Amino acid sequence: MHIIGDFIRGLLLVIKVTVSSMLYRYPYRTSAEGLRSDWINIGKDIESVIGRLENASHDE
């Protein structure tokens, strides 16, 4: 279950990033805007992985 470990490490990284207030300066106006953008990208990554897993299960 390598995917679950990666997912948990990703969540911990997000928590660590939210503590840093100086991380998002440009092109984001606020850290909330930058974090929102990150979560959108994470959602796209999750959809991509799910699609690959579904395709792999159909190929078997």
N, CA, C and O atoms as CSV, one atom per row, in Angstrom:
chain,resi,resn,atom,element,x,y,z
A,1,MET,N,N,0.835,-1.189,0.000
A,1,MET,CA,C,0.000,0.000,0.000
A,1,MET,C,C,0.880,1.254,0.000
A,1,MET,O,O,0.784,2.105,0.884
A,2,HIS,N,N,1.722,1.337,-0.998
A,2,HIS,CA,C,2.645,2.462,-1.155
A,2,HIS,C,C,1.872,3.767,-1.356
A,2,HIS,O,O,2.330,4.828,-0.931
A,3,ILE,N,N,0.725,3.697,-1.989
A,3,ILE,CA,C,-0.071,4.901,-2.277
A,3,ILE,C,C,-0.562,5.544,-0.980
A,3,ILE,O,O,-0.563,6.769,-0.854
A,4,ILE,N,N,-0.976,4.726,-0.026
A,4,ILE,CA,C,-1.487,5.273,1.242
A,4,ILE,C,C,-0.373,5.989,1.993
A,4,ILE,O,O,-0.597,7.062,2.553
A,5,GLY,N,N,0.828,5.407,2.013
A,5,GLY,CA,C,1.957,6.056,2.670
A,5,GLY,C,C,2.295,7.389,2.031
A,5,GLY,O,O,2.564,8.369,2.725
A,6,ASP,N,N,2.279,7.423,0.690
A,6,ASP,CA,C,2.545,8.679,-0.020
A,6,ASP,C,C,1.475,9.716,0.290
A,6,ASP,O,O,1.776,10.898,0.458
A,7,PHE,N,N,0.231,9.271,0.364
A,7,PHE,CA,C,-0.871,10.184,0.657
A,7,PHE,C,C,-0.713,10.788,2.049
A,7,PHE,O,O,-0.904,11.990,2.230
A,8,ILE,N,N,-0.368,9.968,3.022
A,8,ILE,CA,C,-0.192,10.466,4.391
A,8,ILE,C,C,0.987,11.427,4.462
A,8,ILE,O,O,0.899,12.462,5.122
A,9,ARG,N,N,2.095,11.097,3.787
A,9,ARG,CA,C,3.236,12.018,3.763
A,9,ARG,C,C,2.854,13.347,3.107
A,9,ARG,O,O,3.313,14.406,3.535
A,10,GLY,N,N,2.020,13.293,2.077
A,10,GLY,CA,C,1.553,14.517,1.425
A,10,GLY,C,C,0.716,15.370,2.354
A,10,GLY,O,O,0.865,16.591,2.387
A,11,LEU,N,N,-0.167,14.732,3.111
A,11,LEU,CA,C,-0.982,15.479,4.070
A,11,LEU,C,C,-0.114,16.135,5.143
A,11,LEU,O,O,-0.350,17.281,5.524
A,12,LEU,N,N,0.880,15.410,5.624
A,12,LEU,CA,C,1.777,15.987,6.633
A,12,LEU,C,C,2.552,17.166,6.061
A,12,LEU,O,O,2.799,18.148,6.760
A,13,LEU,N,N,2.931,17.071,4.800
A,13,LEU,CA,C,3.637,18.175,4.165
A,13,LEU,C,C,2.737,19.403,4.051
A,13,LEU,O,O,3.192,20.527,4.260
A,14,VAL,N,N,1.471,19.195,3.722
A,14,VAL,CA,C,0.530,20.320,3.635
A,14,VAL,C,C,0.396,20.995,4.992
A,14,VAL,O,O,0.376,22.223,5.081
A,15,ILE,N,N,0.305,20.204,6.036
A,15,ILE,CA,C,0.209,20.780,7.380
A,15,ILE,C,C,1.464,21.579,7.701
A,15,ILE,O,O,1.385,22.665,8.275
A,16,LYS,N,N,2.610,21.046,7.335
A,16,LYS,CA,C,3.878,21.747,7.578
A,16,LYS,C,C,3.939,23.051,6.791
A,16,LYS,O,O,4.432,24.059,7.298
A,17,VAL,N,N,3.442,23.038,5.555
A,17,VAL,CA,C,3.477,24.227,4.696
A,17,VAL,C,C,2.562,25.314,5.238
A,17,VAL,O,O,2.892,26.497,5.157
A,18,THR,N,N,1.408,24.927,5.794
A,18,THR,CA,C,0.465,25.933,6.285
A,18,THR,C,C,1.033,26.705,7.466
A,18,THR,O,O,0.593,27.822,7.738
A,19,VAL,N,N,1.994,26.137,8.164
A,19,VAL,CA,C,2.617,26.834,9.290
A,19,VAL,C,C,3.491,27.982,8.792
A,19,VAL,O,O,3.636,28.992,9.480
A,20,SER,N,N,4.068,27.837,7.610
A,20,SER,CA,C,4.956,28.855,7.069
A,20,SER,C,C,4.143,29.979,6.433
A,20,SER,O,O,3.511,29.778,5.396
A,21,SER,N,N,4.155,31.141,7.039
A,21,SER,CA,C,3.345,32.254,6.539
A,21,SER,C,C,4.019,33.006,5.383
A,21,SER,O,O,3.338,33.697,4.625
A,22,MET,N,N,5.324,32.885,5.239
A,22,MET,CA,C,6.037,33.623,4.206
A,22,MET,C,C,6.184,32.845,2.899
A,22,MET,O,O,6.825,33.326,1.964
A,23,LEU,N,N,5.601,31.656,2.823
A,23,LEU,CA,C,5.813,30.793,1.678
A,23,LEU,C,C,5.195,31.359,0.402
A,23,LEU,O,O,5.825,31.319,-0.655
A,24,TYR,N,N,3.991,31.877,0.483
A,24,TYR,CA,C,3.284,32.346,-0.696
A,24,TYR,C,C,3.361,33.861,-0.815
A,24,TYR,O,O,2.692,34.587,-0.080
A,25,ARG,N,N,4.155,34.312,-1.713
A,25,ARG,CA,C,4.215,35.751,-1.967
A,25,ARG,C,C,3.782,36.041,-3.389
A,25,ARG,O,O,2.875,36.845,-3.606
A,26,TYR,N,N,4.392,35.423,-4.328
A,26,TYR,CA,C,4.089,35.664,-5.727
A,26,TYR,C,C,3.844,34.340,-6.386
A,26,TYR,O,O,4.632,33.425,-6.147
A,27,PRO,N,N,2.858,34.153,-7.172
A,27,PRO,CA,C,1.870,35.064,-7.735
A,27,PRO,C,C,0.610,35.189,-6.889
A,27,PRO,O,O,-0.378,35.770,-7.337
A,28,TYR,N,N,0.632,34.653,-5.671
A,28,TYR,CA,C,-0.572,34.671,-4.844
A,28,TYR,C,C,-0.607,35.914,-3.955
A,28,TYR,O,O,0.422,36.385,-3.471
A,29,ARG,N,N,-1.795,36.418,-3.760
A,29,ARG,CA,C,-1.947,37.599,-2.910
A,29,ARG,C,C,-1.931,37.237,-1.436
A,29,ARG,O,O,-1.472,38.019,-0.603
A,30,THR,N,N,-2.433,36.052,-1.113
A,30,THR,CA,C,-2.467,35.610,0.283
A,30,THR,C,C,-2.044,34.145,0.358
A,30,THR,O,O,-2.022,33.439,-0.650
A,31,SER,N,N,-1.713,33.708,1.556
A,31,SER,CA,C,-1.357,32.302,1.729
A,31,SER,C,C,-2.567,31.407,1.493
A,31,SER,O,O,-2.419,30.276,1.030
A,32,ALA,N,N,-3.768,31.902,1.809
A,32,ALA,CA,C,-4.983,31.113,1.566
A,32,ALA,C,C,-5.174,30.860,0.066
A,32,ALA,O,O,-5.572,29.767,-0.337
A,33,GLU,N,N,-4.894,31.851,-0.737
A,33,GLU,CA,C,-5.008,31.701,-2.190
A,33,GLU,C,C,-3.990,30.677,-2.703
A,33,GLU,O,O,-4.307,29.858,-3.566
A,34,GLY,N,N,-2.787,30.729,-2.174
A,34,GLY,CA,C,-1.767,29.764,-2.565
A,34,GLY,C,C,-2.118,28.359,-2.128
A,34,GLY,O,O,-1.925,27.407,-2.884
A,35,LEU,N,N,-2.630,28.217,-0.919
A,35,LEU,CA,C,-3.033,26.914,-0.418
A,35,LEU,C,C,-4.195,26.345,-1.227
A,35,LEU,O,O,-4.237,25.145,-1.496
A,36,ARG,N,N,-5.128,27.197,-1.612
A,36,ARG,CA,C,-6.256,26.765,-2.453
A,36,ARG,C,C,-5.730,26.215,-3.772
A,36,ARG,O,O,-6.192,25.176,-4.243
A,37,SER,N,N,-4.786,26.896,-4.354
A,37,SER,CA,C,-4.196,26.444,-5.612
A,37,SER,C,C,-3.508,25.092,-5.432
A,37,SER,O,O,-3.610,24.218,-6.294
A,38,ASP,N,N,-2.810,24.924,-4.315
A,38,ASP,CA,C,-2.161,23.645,-4.039
A,38,ASP,C,C,-3.181,22.520,-3.932
A,38,ASP,O,O,-2.975,21.438,-4.482
A,39,TRP,N,N,-4.275,22.770,-3.229
A,39,TRP,CA,C,-5.288,21.717,-3.068
A,39,TRP,C,C,-5.953,21.381,-4.393
A,39,TRP,O,O,-6.316,20.227,-4.620
A,40,ILE,N,N,-6.117,22.346,-5.258
A,40,ILE,CA,C,-6.649,22.061,-6.597
A,40,ILE,C,C,-5.694,21.140,-7.343
A,40,ILE,O,O,-6.125,20.181,-7.982
A,41,ASN,N,N,-4.405,21.428,-7.264
A,41,ASN,CA,C,-3.409,20.570,-7.912
A,41,ASN,C,C,-3.377,19.179,-7.295
A,41,ASN,O,O,-3.238,18.190,-8.014
A,42,ILE,N,N,-3.502,19.090,-5.982
A,42,ILE,CA,C,-3.533,17.793,-5.315
A,42,ILE,C,C,-4.751,17.002,-5.774
A,42,ILE,O,O,-4.653,15.800,-6.019
A,43,GLY,N,N,-5.893,17.664,-5.892
A,43,GLY,CA,C,-7.111,16.999,-6.370
A,43,GLY,C,C,-6.927,16.452,-7.774
A,43,GLY,O,O,-7.366,15.340,-8.068
A,44,LYS,N,N,-6.291,17.213,-8.636
A,44,LYS,CA,C,-6.027,16.747,-9.999
A,44,LYS,C,C,-5.092,15.541,-9.986
A,44,LYS,O,O,-5.278,14.599,-10.756
A,45,ASP,N,N,-4.084,15.572,-9.108
A,45,ASP,CA,C,-3.165,14.438,-8.996
A,45,ASP,C,C,-3.895,13.186,-8.524
A,45,ASP,O,O,-3.661,12.094,-9.044
A,46,ILE,N,N,-4.777,13.340,-7.540
A,46,ILE,CA,C,-5.545,12.201,-7.026
A,46,ILE,C,C,-6.436,11.628,-8.120
A,46,ILE,O,O,-6.515,10.410,-8.276
A,47,GLU,N,N,-7.109,12.493,-8.881
A,47,GLU,CA,C,-7.945,12.021,-9.994
A,47,GLU,C,C,-7.115,11.254,-11.013
A,47,GLU,O,O,-7.565,10.240,-11.545
A,48,SER,N,N,-5.919,11.728,-11.283
A,48,SER,CA,C,-5.032,11.065,-12.240
A,48,SER,C,C,-4.641,9.678,-11.756
A,48,SER,O,O,-4.656,8.719,-12.528
A,49,VAL,N,N,-4.290,9.568,-10.475
A,49,VAL,CA,C,-3.902,8.275,-9.915
A,49,VAL,C,C,-5.077,7.312,-9.939
A,49,VAL,O,O,-4.914,6.143,-10.288
A,50,ILE,N,N,-6.251,7.788,-9.573
A,50,ILE,CA,C,-7.441,6.932,-9.585
A,50,ILE,C,C,-7.720,6.451,-11.004
A,50,ILE,O,O,-8.062,5.286,-11.211
A,51,GLY,N,N,-7.577,7.335,-11.970
A,51,GLY,CA,C,-7.780,6.947,-13.365
A,51,GLY,C,C,-6.791,5.879,-13.802
A,51,GLY,O,O,-7.161,4.945,-14.513
A,52,ARG,N,N,-5.543,6.009,-13.385
A,52,ARG,CA,C,-4.529,5.005,-13.733
A,52,ARG,C,C,-4.847,3.670,-13.078
A,52,ARG,O,O,-4.703,2.619,-13.704
A,53,LEU,N,N,-5.281,3.705,-11.812
A,53,LEU,CA,C,-5.628,2.458,-11.124
A,53,LEU,C,C,-6.821,1.789,-11.770
A,53,LEU,O,O,-6.851,0.565,-11.902
A,54,GLU,N,N,-7.812,2.581,-12.180
A,54,GLU,CA,C,-8.983,2.017,-12.857
A,54,GLU,C,C,-8.599,1.396,-14.183
A,54,GLU,O,O,-9.074,0.314,-14.526
A,55,ASN,N,N,-7.740,2.076,-14.933
A,55,ASN,CA,C,-7.287,1.548,-16.223
A,55,ASN,C,C,-6.479,0.272,-16.037
A,55,ASN,O,O,-6.596,-0.664,-16.829
A,56,ALA,N,N,-5.664,0.234,-14.996
A,56,ALA,CA,C,-4.849,-0.952,-14.736
A,56,ALA,C,C,-5.738,-2.138,-14.360
A,56,ALA,O,O,-5.462,-3.271,-14.754
A,57,SER,N,N,-6.805,-1.878,-13.598
A,57,SER,CA,C,-7.693,-2.974,-13.193
A,57,SER,C,C,-8.503,-3.495,-14.380
A,57,SER,O,O,-8.880,-4.667,-14.399
A,58,HIS,N,N,-8.777,-2.639,-15.373
A,58,HIS,CA,C,-9.507,-3.084,-16.567
A,58,HIS,C,C,-8.608,-3.873,-17.496
A,58,HIS,O,O,-9.091,-4.719,-18.250
A,59,ASP,N,N,-7.311,-3.614,-17.458
A,59,ASP,CA,C,-6.364,-4.304,-18.333
A,59,ASP,C,C,-6.096,-5.736,-17.872
A,59,ASP,O,O,-5.653,-6.571,-18.660
A,60,GLU,N,N,-6.363,-6.015,-16.609
A,60,GLU,CA,C,-6.060,-7.351,-16.076
A,60,GLU,C,C,-7.038,-8.374,-16.511
A,60,GLU,O,O,-6.914,-9.542,-16.142
